[in-house]
């Protein structure tokens, strides 16, 4: 064989060994570390988790607002270092001796670092002193049991005594069924506390986030002087599937979305997360006599 053909054959063999991959290598799935990406529930885009965190839980592609916990909510809402928590020692028991309830409470504490689903306290927003509470849907879906109801009521009473405007971010699946009637009683208790708060002429701004449903939606979340829906929020009492099965009728398009509630007069504003602090500041400044 001529020498130039030998050289060519050697070069081809070298190329095959160096650059060609086996078919099994090409088709083998790529292992992506868990938690590196998250899929948007709205547009299905794969989002880098770090980018989502830096954007405060808002999809950079479509603007869909992911759920965020109480700690994150407070960090982007109140002035840094101003939040002083109240009644942090309260923790739920198991009054009805429901099976597995203690395990679910322990899981909620592990997931959130909170003793229950509600965190309340005193803080400032751009220098304006307020009472503020936040429900965390990562703790048993933000359900309202006796401790959540007690902490909400105490926060309302503290705001009334100190004559502070009250802000509560709701995020809940409703009453906590493991506590039965003890849970349902909290609807009346929180509503009664708010009635006295309103009689004192003070300002209550209720911010409904995704989701705000059940007993929370039917009590303190719907009793605000000003009701704000955060963008991408589901707001209602029973879920759409339950309602459809009950009334045996198709529901309107976009039923229980923030836009639907706005168009039917159930909320006053729809606000994006990035504009929430500025919006709350403007509302507080517009109501100086309520402070």
Phi, psi and omega in degrees: 000133179303151185297323183292331177287324176297318178298319180295317180298320179296319179295320179295317179298319179297318179299315181298318182290326186274317192251333182282137177254151175292153179301322180296327179290325183288320185271352181294135180294145178273128180276118179257128180304139180297136179086000180284322179234155175224144182266132178293132180290341184263304185258356178068013178289140174279121185246134174297124186304321180295321178294323178295318179297318180293337179263020177058036175078023179248129181298125180289345182271315186238353179083009178295136182264113175287159175291143176231157182278176183296318182298315179295318181299315180294322183295329181262000184249312185263165178294143184301130177077005185267344186282127175240112184286146177244146173057037182290344184279346183291135180217150184284147171253193179234073188297332182260005179054046180286134179299139174070002181294318179300322179294322179291323176296318179297320178295321178295319178296320180294321184286329188245339187075012179250158178275342173202186192280354183239138176232124181228158180179192179250139181205184173233148172239111185049044175087353180268123183284133184218164164257133185223140177227149182222130171269139181248114183288350177282349177256097180047045178057032177063023184293150184260108171255195184296325180288317178300314179298320179294318181291322176297315181297316179297323179294318178299315181294323177294319178297321179294315182296321182269359181054055179249146170295148185244131176235129176229126174266113180269140173202097192205148172272355177120205181292149181273107189295337179293346180250004173051232183296331177301325179286314182297329178298335183292335177297313180290321183294313180293323180293321179294319178298321179290328178299318177291325178297316179295321179298333179281357177076026182261163187263128175238118176253120179257126179249116184262119182246184186269118352260158170235104188219177172061216185298332177289316177296330183272004179229246192295333182292334183260008186252017180288148170296324174232128181246121181247133172258124172289144181305145177076020185266143170263125185227126179173184178266278175276157180290156181304321181293320179296317180296316181298319179292330182283312185269352178058039179223152174287141182268155180299154178299135179074019183304132178070010173282168178300320180295320179297315180295323178295316182292340180255014173075018181273340174227160183265330184215151165246124186233134175284154185301321182295338182256003188295313183297317180294322179295315179297321178299315180297318180294320179295322179289332179285346183234058183294332181285346178270005179253000000 
